Amino acid sequence: MLTLFHHPICPHSRFVRLVLEEYGQPVRLVEERVWERREEFLTLNPAGTTPVLVAEGAPPVAGAAVAAEYIDETLGGTAGDARLLPGEPNARIEVRRLMNWFNEKFFEEVSGALVMERVYKRYIPYNNGGGSPDTETLRAAKANIKYHLAYIGWLIRARDWLAGDNLSYADLAAAAHLSAVDYLGDVPWDADETAKNWYARIKSRPSFRALLLETLPGLPPSASYGDLDF
């Protein structure tokens, strides 16, 4: 069985979990508090970041993008029309572009900042960067998300899914990052109705059920988080 070192609110971890759920692949989850910098975890991934996917007899697969490629190589070829990274080279380019957009750009401008300020800093010692959220960082992230929602809406008005006719890594990456922000109640869903309707479709998929049932100790989810008719 696969083992995934993750954190429940980590957007990149959520992306890998959604991918594995879509493929019906069982996985053992190990929660990793990256700020503790455990020696055993750093041996798996010297960068000290989640997620890390471990398969028996294979090297640790560190990072969301590398994990996505590994999963496609090991599971995608037998998925037929449900393959999340298309077989056709030109289609793969667009999926990878958008997957990168959300796993890097959206993470840098929105989800990474909000998760760090609203969650991780609660547990990090003050002398290591923990403490109260930085209001300027929060303000910038909450402003940036509106542009990303507008981009999602623009894409969906021309396509069935973000990268084309089929559900792909692009949709799951975007949904994973939005789900972390939605847990915190920081998604202005009224900013773009098309983006909201797309997310409602994703959120209603069986692969999302486990995420929607999880809660963080001392930090309950927003009212919209588990509501499929939000």
C-alpha positions as CSV (number, residue, x, y, z in Angstrom):
1,M,0.0,0.0,0.0
2,L,1.1,3.6,-0.6
3,T,1.9,5.9,2.3
4,L,1.4,9.6,2.1
5,F,3.1,11.9,4.5
6,H,0.8,15.0,4.5
7,H,-0.9,17.7,6.6
8,P,-4.7,17.9,6.4
9,I,-4.7,21.6,5.5
10,C,-1.7,21.5,3.1
11,P,-3.1,22.2,-0.4
12,H,-0.4,20.2,-2.1
13,S,-1.2,17.2,0.1
14,R,-4.9,17.6,-0.7
15,F,-4.2,17.6,-4.4
16,V,-2.4,14.2,-4.2
17,R,-5.1,12.8,-2.0
18,L,-7.8,13.8,-4.5
19,V,-5.8,12.2,-7.4
20,L,-5.4,8.9,-5.5
21,E,-9.1,9.0,-4.6
22,E,-10.1,9.6,-8.2
23,Y,-8.1,6.5,-9.2
24,G,-9.5,4.5,-6.3
25,Q,-6.0,3.9,-4.9
26,P,-5.9,3.1,-1.2
27,V,-3.3,5.1,0.8
28,R,-2.2,5.1,4.3
29,L,-2.1,8.7,5.6
30,V,0.6,9.9,8.1
31,E,0.1,13.4,9.4
32,E,3.4,15.4,9.3
33,R,3.9,18.6,11.1
34,V,6.6,20.1,8.9
35,W,7.5,22.8,11.4
36,E,8.8,20.1,13.8
37,R,11.4,19.1,11.2
38,R,11.6,15.4,12.2
39,E,14.8,13.8,11.3
40,E,13.0,10.7,9.9
41,F,10.9,12.9,7.6
42,L,13.8,15.0,6.5
43,T,15.5,11.8,5.4
44,L,12.5,11.2,3.1
45,N,12.4,14.8,1.8
46,P,15.3,17.1,2.8
47,A,13.2,20.1,1.7
48,G,11.0,19.4,4.7
49,T,7.7,20.0,2.8
50,T,4.6,17.9,2.3
51,P,3.5,15.8,0.5
52,V,5.8,12.8,0.3
53,L,4.4,9.6,-1.3
54,V,6.1,6.4,-0.4
55,A,5.6,3.1,-2.3
56,E,7.3,-0.1,-1.2
57,G,10.5,-0.7,-3.1
58,A,10.6,2.8,-4.7
59,P,12.3,6.0,-3.7
60,P,10.3,8.6,-1.8
61,V,8.3,10.8,-4.2
62,A,8.5,14.3,-2.8
63,G,6.3,17.2,-4.0
64,A,2.9,17.4,-5.6
65,A,4.1,17.8,-9.2
66,V,6.5,14.8,-9.0
67,A,3.8,12.7,-7.3
68,A,1.4,13.6,-10.0
69,E,3.8,12.4,-12.7
70,Y,4.6,9.2,-10.7
71,I,0.9,8.4,-10.2
72,D,0.2,8.9,-13.9
73,E,3.1,6.6,-14.8
74,T,1.9,3.9,-12.5
75,L,-1.9,4.2,-12.6
76,G,-2.8,6.5,-15.5
77,G,-2.2,4.2,-18.3
78,T,-4.9,1.8,-17.2
79,A,-7.5,4.5,-16.4
80,G,-8.9,4.9,-20.0
81,D,-11.0,7.9,-20.4
82,A,-10.7,8.7,-16.7
83,R,-7.0,9.3,-17.0
84,L,-6.2,12.6,-15.3
85,L,-3.2,13.5,-17.4
86,P,-4.2,13.0,-21.1
87,G,-2.2,10.8,-23.4
88,E,-2.1,13.3,-26.2
89,P,1.0,15.5,-25.9
90,N,-0.7,18.9,-26.7
91,A,-3.4,18.2,-24.2
92,R,-0.9,17.3,-21.6
93,I,0.8,20.7,-22.0
94,E,-2.4,22.6,-21.0
95,V,-3.1,20.3,-18.1
96,R,0.5,20.7,-16.8
97,R,0.4,24.5,-17.3
98,L,-2.8,24.8,-15.2
99,M,-1.7,22.3,-12.6
100,N,1.5,24.4,-12.3
101,W,-0.6,27.6,-12.1
102,F,-2.4,26.5,-9.0
103,N,0.3,24.5,-7.3
104,E,2.8,27.3,-7.7
105,K,1.2,30.7,-8.5
106,F,-2.0,30.3,-6.6
107,F,-0.1,28.7,-3.7
108,E,2.3,31.6,-3.6
109,E,-0.3,34.3,-3.9
110,V,-3.2,32.8,-2.0
111,S,-3.4,29.4,-0.4
112,G,0.1,29.1,0.9
113,A,0.0,32.5,2.6
114,L,-3.4,31.9,4.2
115,V,-2.5,28.4,5.5
116,M,0.8,29.7,6.9
117,E,-0.8,32.7,8.6
118,R,-4.1,31.2,9.7
119,V,-3.0,27.7,10.7
120,Y,0.7,26.8,10.8
121,K,1.8,29.9,12.7
122,R,-0.5,28.8,15.5
123,Y,1.9,25.9,16.2
124,I,5.3,27.3,15.2
125,P,7.3,28.7,18.1
126,Y,7.4,32.5,18.1
127,N,11.2,32.5,17.8
128,N,10.9,30.4,14.6
129,G,8.4,32.7,12.9
130,G,5.2,31.7,14.6
131,G,2.7,34.0,16.4
132,S,-0.2,36.2,15.2
133,P,-1.1,36.3,11.5
134,D,0.4,39.2,9.5
135,T,-2.5,41.4,8.5
136,E,-0.9,42.7,5.3
137,T,-0.2,39.2,4.1
138,L,-3.8,38.2,4.8
139,R,-5.1,41.3,3.0
140,A,-3.0,40.6,-0.1
141,A,-4.0,37.0,-0.3
142,K,-7.7,37.8,0.0
143,A,-7.4,40.4,-2.8
144,N,-5.4,38.0,-5.0
145,I,-8.0,35.2,-4.8
146,K,-10.6,37.3,-6.7
147,Y,-8.3,37.4,-9.8
148,H,-7.9,33.6,-9.7
149,L,-11.6,33.0,-9.3
150,A,-12.1,35.3,-12.4
151,Y,-9.6,33.2,-14.3
152,I,-11.3,30.0,-13.4
153,G,-14.6,31.4,-14.5
154,W,-13.1,32.6,-17.8
155,L,-11.8,29.1,-18.5
156,I,-15.0,27.3,-17.6
157,R,-17.1,29.6,-19.7
158,A,-15.2,28.2,-22.7
159,R,-14.6,24.6,-21.6
160,D,-16.4,21.8,-19.7
161,W,-13.4,21.5,-17.3
162,L,-10.4,23.7,-16.7
163,A,-8.1,22.2,-19.3
164,G,-10.6,20.9,-21.8
165,D,-13.4,18.3,-22.1
166,N,-12.4,16.0,-19.3
167,L,-11.6,16.3,-15.6
168,S,-7.9,16.5,-15.1
169,Y,-5.0,17.3,-12.8
170,A,-5.8,20.9,-13.5
171,D,-9.2,20.7,-11.9
172,L,-8.0,18.7,-8.9
173,A,-5.1,21.1,-8.2
174,A,-7.4,24.1,-8.3
175,A,-10.0,22.5,-6.2
176,A,-7.4,21.3,-3.6
177,H,-6.1,24.8,-3.1
178,L,-9.5,26.3,-3.0
179,S,-10.7,23.7,-0.5
180,A,-8.0,24.7,2.0
181,V,-9.0,28.4,1.6
182,D,-12.7,27.5,1.8
183,Y,-12.0,25.6,5.1
184,L,-10.8,28.9,6.5
185,G,-13.8,30.8,5.1
186,D,-11.7,33.1,2.9
187,V,-13.2,32.3,-0.6
188,P,-15.5,35.1,-1.8
189,W,-17.8,32.8,-3.7
190,D,-20.1,35.6,-4.8
191,A,-17.2,37.1,-6.8
192,D,-17.7,34.7,-9.8
193,E,-20.8,32.5,-10.1
194,T,-19.2,30.3,-12.9
195,A,-16.2,29.5,-10.7
196,K,-18.5,28.7,-7.8
197,N,-20.6,26.3,-9.9
198,W,-17.5,24.6,-11.2
199,Y,-16.3,24.1,-7.7
200,A,-19.7,22.7,-6.6
201,R,-19.3,20.0,-9.3
202,I,-15.9,19.1,-8.1
203,K,-16.9,19.2,-4.4
204,S,-19.8,16.8,-5.0
205,R,-17.5,14.1,-6.4
206,P,-16.9,11.0,-4.2
207,S,-13.2,11.8,-4.1
208,F,-13.9,14.9,-2.0
209,R,-15.8,13.1,0.8
210,A,-12.9,12.3,3.0
211,L,-11.6,15.9,2.9
212,L,-15.0,17.4,3.7
213,L,-15.3,15.2,6.8
214,E,-12.0,16.2,8.3
215,T,-11.6,19.0,10.8
216,L,-8.6,20.6,12.5
217,P,-8.5,20.6,16.3
218,G,-9.5,23.9,17.6
219,L,-10.2,25.3,14.2
220,P,-13.6,24.3,12.8
221,P,-14.4,24.7,9.1
222,S,-16.4,27.5,7.6
223,A,-20.1,27.1,7.1
224,S,-19.8,26.7,3.4
225,Y,-17.0,24.1,3.6
226,G,-19.0,20.9,3.9
227,D,-22.2,22.2,2.3
228,L,-22.7,20.8,-1.2
229,D,-25.4,23.4,-2.0
230,F,-23.4,26.4,-0.7
